[in-house]
Amino acid sequence: MIIKASTLCNKKIVVVQKPNKFFTNTAKNNYDYAVLLDERGFPVTLYSFCYNNYISLESESIFSFVLEDDDIDIEKGFDIPLIVKDKLNEIIGVIGPKEYMSFLLRQLNLVKKQLNQVETDLDAFMSCTDDLVCISDGYGSKVRISSSCEKIYGIKPEDLIGKNVRDLEKKGMYAPSATRLVIEEKKPVSITQKTKTGRTLLVTAIPVFDEQGEIKRVVSISKDITDANKLKSELKQTKQLLRRYESELATHRIEAMKDSEVIYRSKNMEKLLEMLKKVAAVETTILINGETGVGKEVIAKYIHNISNRNKGPFIKVNCGAIPENLIEAELFGYEKGAFTGARSEGKPGLIEVADGGTLFLDEIGEIPLSLQVKLLRVLQEKEFIKVGGVKNIKVDVRIIAATNKDLKKMVRNGEFREDLYYRLNVVPVTVPPLRERLVDIPILAHHFLVKYNEKYGYAKQLTKEVIECFMKYSWPGNVRELENVIERLVVTSEGNQITKNDLPNEIYNKKEENNSGGVFVSRLMPLKEATALIEYQLIEKALEEGGSTYRAAEILEVDQSTIVRKMKKYRTLNS
């Protein structure tokens, strides 16, 4: 029985039940793929008419994702077909590697057009001024220079492209080099420069940093101020031009540099994000619970970015990092003369700064009891009074709180106000620890590897053995610990291959391999958790060596059904 038929990327797909009655010559001629449903209506098998083979949809190598706004998620590479679902989680098509590559080529052409437009805009900008505009890379080599170069330095622009400012300075073309000073000091500079042609230039240079804090470009603008009487007006014009150019650079930054996203493959994270999409659209307070390092701030930013407040500010406050005697002034601000040492003009608080956006209160359990009633008023009335003030200040702000503590227990112990707890806990969100979503570890590890390879200029790779060690480790520090380990491995490992011998002892210890008669213990954990972890690792090892559930059962001296049942259990927990 045909349930549904559709077309995606010129590939025809049909969803059917009772495939034995369906697989006719007519079906094979009319469709490329068939998704077979079981008696419950769940997809279990993908059949390719092209290759005449079956692919189990229960395999972890099969990606299934939701198509939104006709956009394809290119973050996940693949070499087998993808099942595509609509917003109602119904199957609408299949995308194969060929279609995927076609999509990437279209995206590449689009980026090329955008880059060409940026080049055109930059050329137009640099030709519209008589000032010398020069762009150098982070090492001081010139990559772009305006046509006024020949007038000021007596040399054609094309003869300077690729030349390093340090070499030009040594040859006496000019001194000193503003670009060199920016690279050395990592901050903007303004200097008076003497040229070989006898001119005096006022040079202002600024660094352009990448997301890792490294200098990507240095932009310098040189004004000919040989006539000292024009110095004041020329300086003013230079600053205006710099601001304009800085704005142009910000506008034309590569669009691929996006805000951090939630990286995941596990089912429990997928369910969490689906719920967040619903609550992000409404103005309700959210309390994010989770262990240290699970990514509570990432979740808070995700909520902000998909909400109607994404154009407003996202302000983070770590309630545990601000001294108790300062946190009130930081949150609510103060009027002039409110206390000794206060600014004469007063200061707005972070709640006021977050007006129109989102205020993220991390470690909310650390906020003093004395301030909790003021915070409750902000939540209920959307207003507050500054320290030393008498006037109510209205704010439009959404509050997201996060904690790794048991706030209910704190309420019982009188350490946290009950009314504030229930006002914050309108929508509770729990971020699962990394040990409960093992399937996320490989994709997170790859994400951090790319990040730190780019930051430090490496091209290192993780071996299969390293990923296996990652999957066996319990990650008490969660995602933050994984990121720190990846950064450490990128910096300290030798060669381009990161092996298990490069891993810290708590993740991989050679004693574990040499101990033929026992189990190596790296940390204390609940006995139930340890038993499950060892059982899972033993089954995985037996499957790896035996190659089948039958051989694994023989190795472990249990029934084959036991292996199948337990692997289904563990994979369900980790998916």
C-alpha positions as CSV (number, residue, x, y, z in Angstrom):
1,M,0.0,0.0,0.0
2,I,1.4,3.4,-1.0
3,I,1.3,5.9,1.9
4,K,3.0,8.9,0.3
5,A,5.0,9.7,-2.8
6,S,7.1,12.9,-3.4
7,T,10.0,14.3,-5.4
8,L,13.1,16.0,-4.0
9,C,16.2,17.0,-5.9
10,N,14.8,15.2,-9.0
11,K,14.7,12.0,-6.9
12,K,11.3,10.2,-6.6
13,I,10.6,8.5,-3.3
14,V,7.6,6.4,-2.2
15,V,6.6,5.4,1.3
16,V,5.0,2.0,1.4
17,Q,3.8,-0.9,3.6
18,K,3.8,-4.6,2.7
19,P,6.7,-4.2,0.2
20,N,6.3,-7.7,-1.2
21,K,3.2,-6.6,-2.9
22,F,4.7,-3.3,-4.1
23,F,7.9,-4.3,-5.7
24,T,6.7,-4.5,-9.3
25,N,8.3,-3.5,-12.6
26,T,6.1,-0.5,-12.7
27,A,7.2,0.7,-9.2
28,K,10.9,0.2,-10.1
29,N,10.5,2.2,-13.3
30,N,8.6,5.1,-11.6
31,Y,10.6,5.6,-8.4
32,D,14.3,5.9,-7.3
33,Y,13.8,5.0,-3.6
34,A,11.3,3.4,-1.3
35,V,10.9,3.8,2.4
36,L,9.4,0.7,4.0
37,L,7.2,1.0,7.0
38,D,6.6,-1.6,9.7
39,E,3.2,-2.5,11.1
40,R,3.4,0.5,13.5
41,G,4.0,2.9,10.6
42,F,7.7,3.5,11.5
43,P,10.3,3.6,8.7
44,V,12.6,0.7,9.1
45,T,14.3,0.2,5.7
46,L,15.4,2.3,2.7
47,Y,15.3,0.4,-0.6
48,S,17.2,1.7,-3.7
49,F,15.7,0.7,-7.0
50,C,18.9,2.0,-8.7
51,Y,21.3,-0.3,-6.8
52,N,18.8,-3.0,-5.8
53,N,19.9,-2.9,-2.2
54,Y,18.4,-2.4,1.3
55,I,19.7,0.0,3.9
56,S,18.5,-0.2,7.5
57,L,17.2,3.0,8.9
58,E,18.2,1.9,12.3
59,S,21.8,2.2,11.5
60,E,23.6,5.2,13.1
61,S,25.2,6.0,9.7
62,I,21.8,7.1,8.3
63,F,21.1,10.8,8.9
64,S,17.5,11.9,9.1
65,F,16.8,15.6,9.3
66,V,14.0,18.1,8.9
67,L,13.9,20.3,5.8
68,E,13.0,23.9,6.7
69,D,12.4,26.8,4.2
70,D,13.9,24.7,1.4
71,D,17.3,24.9,3.0
72,I,19.6,21.8,3.2
73,D,21.8,21.3,6.2
74,I,25.3,21.1,4.7
75,E,27.1,20.8,8.0
76,K,26.7,17.0,7.9
77,G,28.7,15.3,5.2
78,F,27.6,11.8,3.9
79,D,28.2,9.3,1.3
80,I,24.9,7.4,1.5
81,P,21.3,8.7,1.0
82,L,19.7,11.0,3.5
83,I,16.1,10.7,4.5
84,V,14.5,14.1,4.5
85,K,11.5,15.0,6.6
86,D,9.2,18.0,6.6
87,K,8.2,20.1,9.6
88,L,5.5,17.6,10.6
89,N,8.3,14.9,10.7
90,E,6.9,13.1,7.7
91,I,9.2,11.7,5.0
92,I,9.2,13.8,1.8
93,G,12.3,12.7,0.0
94,V,15.8,11.3,-0.3
95,I,19.0,13.2,-1.1
96,G,22.0,11.3,-2.5
97,P,25.6,12.2,-2.6
98,K,25.3,13.5,-6.2
99,E,22.5,15.9,-5.3
100,Y,24.5,16.9,-2.2
101,M,27.5,17.8,-4.4
102,S,25.3,19.7,-6.8
103,F,23.9,21.8,-3.9
104,L,27.4,22.5,-2.7
105,L,28.4,23.7,-6.2
106,R,25.5,26.1,-6.3
107,Q,26.4,27.4,-2.9
108,L,30.0,27.8,-4.0
109,N,29.0,29.8,-7.0
110,L,26.8,32.0,-4.8
111,V,29.7,32.7,-2.5
112,K,32.0,33.5,-5.5
113,K,29.4,36.1,-6.7
114,Q,29.3,37.6,-3.2
115,L,33.1,37.8,-3.0
116,N,33.3,39.4,-6.4
117,Q,30.8,42.1,-5.2
118,V,33.0,42.7,-2.1
119,E,36.0,43.1,-4.4
120,T,34.1,45.6,-6.5
121,D,32.9,47.5,-3.5
122,L,36.5,47.7,-2.1
123,D,37.9,48.9,-5.3
124,A,35.3,51.6,-5.6
125,F,36.0,52.7,-2.0
126,M,39.8,52.8,-2.4
127,S,39.5,54.8,-5.7
128,C,37.2,57.5,-4.3
129,T,39.9,59.1,-2.1
130,D,43.2,60.8,-2.7
131,D,44.5,59.4,0.5
132,L,46.8,56.3,0.4
133,V,44.8,53.3,1.6
134,C,46.7,50.1,2.2
135,I,45.6,46.6,3.4
136,S,48.2,44.2,4.7
137,D,47.8,40.6,6.0
138,G,48.6,39.6,9.6
139,Y,52.3,39.1,8.7
140,G,52.8,42.6,7.2
141,S,52.6,41.7,3.5
142,K,50.7,44.1,1.3
143,V,47.6,42.6,-0.3
144,R,45.9,45.7,-1.6
145,I,46.9,49.3,-2.1
146,S,45.2,52.4,-3.7
147,S,46.4,54.1,-6.9
148,S,47.7,57.2,-4.9
149,C,50.7,55.0,-3.9
150,E,52.7,56.2,-7.0
151,K,52.2,59.9,-6.2
152,I,53.3,59.5,-2.5
153,Y,55.9,56.8,-2.6
154,G,57.0,57.1,-6.3
155,I,56.3,53.5,-7.1
156,K,53.4,51.7,-8.8
157,P,50.8,49.8,-6.6
158,E,51.4,46.5,-8.4
159,D,55.1,46.7,-7.6
160,L,54.3,46.8,-3.8
161,I,51.8,43.9,-3.7
162,G,53.3,41.0,-1.8
163,K,56.1,43.1,-0.3
164,N,56.6,43.0,3.4
165,V,56.5,46.3,5.3
166,R,59.6,45.4,7.3
167,D,61.6,45.0,4.1
168,L,60.3,48.3,2.8
169,E,61.2,50.0,6.0
170,K,64.7,48.6,5.9
171,K,65.1,49.8,2.3
172,G,64.3,53.4,3.5
173,M,61.0,53.8,1.5
174,Y,59.4,55.1,4.7
175,A,59.9,55.2,8.5
176,P,58.5,54.1,10.8
177,S,56.0,51.5,9.5
178,A,52.5,51.9,11.1
179,T,51.5,48.4,10.0
180,R,54.6,46.9,11.7
181,L,53.7,48.7,15.0
182,V,50.1,47.5,14.8
183,I,51.3,43.8,14.4
184,E,53.8,44.2,17.3
185,E,51.4,46.1,19.7
186,K,48.1,44.5,18.6
187,K,46.3,47.8,18.8
188,P,45.6,50.8,16.5
189,V,48.4,53.4,16.1
190,S,48.6,56.9,14.6
191,I,52.1,58.1,13.7
192,T,53.9,60.8,11.6
193,Q,55.8,59.1,8.8
194,K,58.7,60.3,6.6
195,T,59.0,58.9,3.1
196,K,62.0,58.5,0.7
197,T,60.4,61.1,-1.6
198,G,60.6,63.7,1.2
199,R,56.9,63.8,2.2
200,T,55.4,63.8,5.7
201,L,52.5,61.5,6.2
202,L,50.0,61.2,9.0
203,V,49.4,57.4,9.1
204,T,46.6,55.8,11.1
205,A,46.5,52.0,11.1
206,I,44.0,49.6,12.7
207,P,44.0,45.8,13.2
208,V,41.2,43.6,12.1
209,F,40.9,40.5,14.3
210,D,39.4,37.1,13.6
211,E,37.2,35.3,16.1
212,Q,40.3,33.7,17.7
213,G,41.7,37.1,18.5
214,E,44.5,36.9,15.9
215,I,45.3,39.8,13.5
216,K,43.8,39.0,10.1
217,R,44.3,42.3,8.3
218,V,45.9,45.7,9.0
219,V,44.2,48.7,7.3
220,S,46.2,51.9,7.1
221,I,45.2,55.3,5.7
222,S,48.0,57.8,5.0
223,K,47.4,61.6,4.7
224,D,49.9,63.8,3.1
225,I,50.5,66.6,5.8
226,T,53.5,68.1,4.3
227,D,51.7,71.4,4.8
228,A,51.6,71.6,8.6
229,N,48.9,74.2,8.5
230,K,46.4,71.5,7.4
231,L,47.3,69.0,10.2
232,K,44.2,69.6,12.4
233,S,41.6,69.3,9.6
234,E,43.5,66.3,8.0
235,L,43.5,64.4,11.3
236,K,39.7,64.9,11.7
237,Q,39.1,63.7,8.1
238,T,41.4,60.7,8.6
239,K,39.4,59.5,11.7
240,Q,36.1,59.9,9.8
241,L,37.5,57.9,6.9
242,L,38.8,55.2,9.2
243,R,35.3,54.8,10.8
244,R,33.8,54.5,7.4
245,Y,36.2,51.9,6.2
246,E,35.9,49.9,9.4
247,S,32.2,49.9,8.9
248,E,32.7,48.7,5.3
249,L,34.9,45.8,6.5
250,A,32.3,44.8,9.1
251,T,29.6,44.8,6.4
252,H,31.6,42.5,4.1
253,R,32.9,39.9,6.5
254,I,32.5,36.4,5.3
255,E,29.0,35.3,6.0
256,A,30.2,31.8,6.9
257,M,31.4,33.2,10.2
258,K,28.2,32.5,12.1
259,D,27.2,32.6,15.8
260,S,28.0,29.4,17.6
261,E,25.3,26.7,17.1
262,V,24.2,23.7,19.0
263,I,26.2,20.7,17.7
264,Y,24.4,17.4,18.2
265,R,23.3,14.1,16.7
266,S,21.6,12.5,19.7
267,K,17.8,12.1,19.9
268,N,17.6,13.6,23.4
269,M,19.3,16.8,22.2
270,E,17.0,16.8,19.1
271,K,13.9,16.6,21.4
272,L,15.4,19.4,23.6
273,L,15.9,21.7,20.7
274,E,12.4,21.0,19.3
275,M,11.0,22.1,22.7
276,L,13.2,25.2,22.8
277,K,11.8,26.3,19.4
278,K,8.4,26.4,20.9
279,V,9.3,28.2,24.1
280,A,11.6,30.7,22.3
281,A,8.6,32.2,20.5
282,V,6.8,33.2,23.7
283,E,7.8,35.6,26.4
284,T,8.2,33.1,29.2
285,T,11.0,32.7,31.8
286,I,13.2,29.7,31.3
287,L,15.4,27.9,33.9
288,I,18.2,25.8,32.4
289,N,19.4,23.0,34.6
290,G,22.5,20.9,34.0
291,E,25.9,19.9,35.2
292,T,29.0,22.1,34.9
293,G,30.2,22.3,31.3
294,V,27.2,20.8,29.5
295,G,26.7,24.0,27.5
296,K,24.0,26.0,29.3
297,E,25.2,29.3,27.9
298,V,25.1,27.8,24.4
299,I,21.5,26.8,24.9
300,A,20.6,30.3,26.3
301,K,22.2,31.9,23.2
302,Y,20.3,29.5,21.0
303,I,17.0,30.5,22.6
304,H,17.9,34.2,22.1
305,N,19.0,33.8,18.5
306,I,15.7,32.0,17.4
307,S,13.5,34.4,19.4
308,N,11.9,37.7,18.4
309,R,14.6,39.4,20.5
310,N,17.5,38.3,18.4
311,K,18.1,41.9,17.2
312,G,18.5,43.0,20.8
313,P,21.4,42.4,23.1
314,F,22.3,39.2,24.8
315,I,23.8,40.0,28.2
316,K,25.4,37.3,30.3
317,V,25.8,37.7,34.1
318,N,27.8,35.1,36.1
319,C,26.1,35.5,39.5
320,G,28.9,33.5,41.2
321,A,31.7,35.5,39.8
322,I,30.6,38.9,41.1
323,P,31.4,39.8,44.8
324,E,28.3,40.0,46.9
325,N,28.9,43.7,47.8
326,L,29.0,44.6,44.0
327,I,26.4,42.4,42.4
328,E,23.5,44.8,43.2
329,A,25.2,47.7,41.6
330,E,26.2,45.6,38.6
331,L,22.7,44.3,38.0
332,F,20.6,47.3,38.9
333,G,23.0,50.2,38.4
334,Y,23.3,53.2,40.6
335,E,22.6,56.9,40.8
336,K,25.4,59.5,41.2
337,G,26.7,59.7,44.7
338,A,25.0,56.4,45.7
339,F,28.1,55.2,47.6
340,T,31.7,56.0,48.1
341,G,33.7,55.4,44.9
342,A,30.6,55.6,42.7
343,R,30.9,57.4,39.4
344,S,29.9,61.0,39.5
345,E,27.5,60.4,36.6
346,G,26.1,57.1,37.9
347,K,26.0,53.9,36.0
348,P,23.3,51.8,34.2
349,G,22.9,48.2,35.4
350,L,23.1,45.1,33.3
351,I,19.4,44.7,33.5
352,E,19.0,48.1,31.9
353,V,21.7,47.3,29.3
354,A,19.7,44.2,28.3
355,D,16.6,46.2,27.5
356,G,14.9,44.9,24.4
357,G,17.0,41.7,24.5
358,T,17.8,38.8,26.8
359,L,19.5,38.7,30.2
360,F,21.2,35.4,31.0
361,L,21.7,34.8,34.7
362,D,24.2,32.0,35.0
363,E,24.7,30.3,38.4
364,I,21.5,31.9,39.7
365,G,21.8,29.8,42.9
366,E,24.6,32.1,44.0
367,I,22.6,35.3,44.0
368,P,22.3,36.7,47.6
369,L,18.9,36.4,49.3
370,S,18.9,40.2,49.8
371,L,18.7,40.7,46.1
372,Q,16.3,38.0,45.2
373,V,13.2,40.1,46.1
374,K,14.5,42.9,43.7
375,L,15.0,40.4,41.0
376,L,11.5,39.0,41.6
377,R,10.1,42.5,41.0
378,V,11.9,42.7,37.7
379,L,10.3,39.4,36.6
380,Q,6.8,40.3,37.8
381,E,6.6,44.0,37.2
382,K,9.3,44.6,34.5
383,E,10.6,47.5,36.6
384,F,13.3,48.2,39.2
385,I,15.0,51.0,41.2
386,K,18.7,51.8,40.9
387,V,20.9,51.8,44.0
388,G,20.5,55.2,45.6
389,G,17.6,56.0,43.3
390,V,13.9,56.7,43.9
391,K,12.5,56.4,40.4
392,N,11.1,53.2,38.9
393,I,12.7,52.2,35.7
394,K,10.7,50.2,33.2
395,V,12.6,47.5,31.2
396,D,11.6,45.1,28.4
397,V,13.8,42.2,29.0
398,R,13.5,38.4,28.9
399,I,15.3,36.5,31.7
400,I,16.9,33.1,31.2
401,A,18.5,31.6,34.3
402,A,20.8,28.6,34.7
403,T,22.1,26.6,37.5
404,N,24.0,23.4,38.4
405,K,22.5,23.3,41.9
406,D,19.3,21.8,43.3
407,L,17.2,24.9,43.8
408,K,14.4,22.9,45.3
409,K,16.7,21.8,48.1
410,M,18.0,25.3,48.5
411,V,14.4,26.5,48.9
412,R,13.8,23.9,51.7
413,N,17.0,25.0,53.4
414,G,16.0,28.6,53.3
415,E,18.8,29.5,50.9
416,F,16.6,30.5,48.0
417,R,13.2,32.3,47.9
418,E,10.4,30.0,47.0
419,D,8.4,32.7,45.1
420,L,11.5,33.5,43.0
421,Y,12.1,29.8,42.3
422,Y,8.6,29.3,40.9
423,R,8.8,32.5,38.9
424,L,12.1,31.4,37.3
425,N,11.0,27.7,36.8
426,V,8.1,28.4,34.5
427,V,9.7,26.3,31.8
428,P,12.4,24.0,33.2
429,V,15.0,22.8,30.7
430,T,17.6,20.1,31.5
431,V,20.6,19.8,29.3
432,P,21.8,16.1,29.4
433,P,25.4,15.4,30.4
434,L,27.8,14.2,27.7
435,R,27.8,10.6,29.1
436,E,24.1,10.4,28.3
437,R,24.6,11.4,24.6
438,L,27.7,9.5,23.5
439,V,26.6,9.7,19.9
440,D,27.3,13.5,20.1
441,I,31.0,13.0,21.0
442,P,32.4,12.3,17.5
443,I,30.7,15.3,15.9
444,L,31.6,17.6,18.8
445,A,35.2,16.4,18.7
446,H,35.4,17.1,15.0
447,H,33.8,20.6,15.5
448,F,36.4,21.5,18.1
449,L,39.2,20.0,16.1
450,V,38.3,22.3,13.1
451,K,38.1,25.3,15.4
452,Y,41.5,24.8,17.0
453,N,43.2,23.7,13.8
454,E,42.1,27.1,12.3
455,K,43.2,29.0,15.4
456,Y,46.7,27.6,15.6
457,G,47.3,26.9,11.9
458,Y,47.4,23.1,12.0
459,A,45.8,20.4,10.0
460,K,45.6,17.6,12.6
461,Q,43.3,14.6,12.5
462,L,41.9,12.3,15.2
463,T,42.5,8.6,14.7
464,K,39.7,6.0,15.1
465,E,41.3,4.8,18.3
466,V,41.1,8.3,19.8
467,I,37.4,8.5,19.1
468,E,36.9,5.0,20.7
469,C,38.7,6.2,23.8
470,F,36.5,9.3,23.9
471,M,33.4,7.1,23.7
472,K,34.5,5.0,26.6
473,Y,35.4,8.0,28.9
474,S,32.7,9.3,31.2
475,W,33.5,13.1,30.7
476,P,32.8,14.5,34.2
477,G,33.5,18.0,32.8
478,N,31.1,17.4,29.9
479,V,31.4,19.4,26.7
480,R,33.7,22.0,28.2
481,E,36.2,19.2,29.2
482,L,36.0,17.7,25.7
483,E,36.8,21.1,24.1
484,N,39.7,21.7,26.5
485,V,41.1,18.2,25.7
486,I,40.9,18.8,21.9
487,E,42.7,22.1,22.2
488,R,45.4,20.5,24.3
489,L,45.8,17.7,21.8
490,V,46.1,20.1,18.9
491,V,48.8,22.2,20.7
492,T,50.8,19.4,22.2
493,S,50.7,16.4,19.9
494,E,53.4,15.6,17.4
495,G,52.7,15.3,13.7
496,N,49.3,15.5,12.0
497,Q,47.8,12.3,13.4
498,I,46.6,12.5,17.0
499,T,46.8,9.0,18.5
500,K,45.7,7.5,21.7
501,N,49.2,7.8,23.1
502,D,48.7,11.6,23.0
503,L,45.7,11.4,25.2
504,P,45.7,12.4,28.9
505,N,46.1,9.5,31.4
506,E,42.5,9.9,32.7
507,I,41.2,9.2,29.2
508,Y,43.7,6.5,28.1
509,N,46.2,4.8,30.3
510,K,48.6,2.2,29.0
511,K,48.2,0.3,32.3
512,E,44.7,-0.5,31.2
513,E,46.1,-2.5,28.2
514,N,48.8,-4.2,30.2
515,N,46.3,-5.3,32.9
516,S,45.1,-8.6,31.5
517,G,43.2,-9.6,34.5
518,G,41.3,-6.6,35.7
519,V,39.5,-3.3,35.0
520,F,41.3,0.0,35.1
521,V,39.5,2.6,37.2
522,S,40.1,6.3,36.3
523,R,37.7,7.9,38.7
524,L,35.0,7.2,41.3
525,M,31.4,6.8,40.1
526,P,28.2,5.2,41.3
527,L,28.4,1.4,41.2
528,K,25.3,1.1,38.9
529,E,26.8,3.6,36.4
530,A,30.2,1.8,36.5
531,T,28.6,-1.6,35.9
532,A,26.6,-0.3,32.9
533,L,29.7,1.4,31.5
534,I,31.9,-1.7,31.8
535,E,29.2,-3.9,30.3
536,Y,28.7,-1.6,27.4
537,Q,32.5,-1.4,26.7
538,L,32.8,-5.2,26.9
539,I,30.0,-5.7,24.4
540,E,31.5,-3.1,22.0
541,K,34.9,-4.7,22.2
542,A,33.5,-8.2,21.6
543,L,31.5,-6.9,18.6
544,E,34.6,-5.3,17.2
545,E,36.8,-8.4,17.5
546,G,34.1,-10.9,16.6
547,G,32.4,-9.0,13.8
548,S,28.9,-10.3,14.6
549,T,26.5,-10.6,17.5
550,Y,26.9,-14.4,17.3
551,R,30.7,-14.3,17.7
552,A,30.4,-11.6,20.4
553,A,28.1,-13.9,22.4
554,E,30.6,-16.7,22.2
555,I,33.4,-14.5,23.4
556,L,31.4,-13.2,26.3
557,E,29.8,-16.6,27.0
558,V,26.2,-15.4,26.8
559,D,23.2,-16.0,24.5
560,Q,23.1,-14.0,21.3
561,S,19.7,-12.6,22.3
562,T,21.4,-11.1,25.3
563,I,23.9,-9.2,23.1
564,V,21.2,-7.9,20.8
565,R,18.9,-6.8,23.7
566,K,21.6,-5.0,25.6
567,M,23.1,-3.2,22.5
568,K,19.6,-2.1,21.6
569,K,19.2,-0.8,25.2
570,Y,22.5,1.1,25.3
571,R,22.1,2.6,21.8
572,T,18.6,3.8,22.7
573,L,20.0,5.5,25.8
574,N,22.8,7.2,23.8
575,S,20.6,8.3,20.9
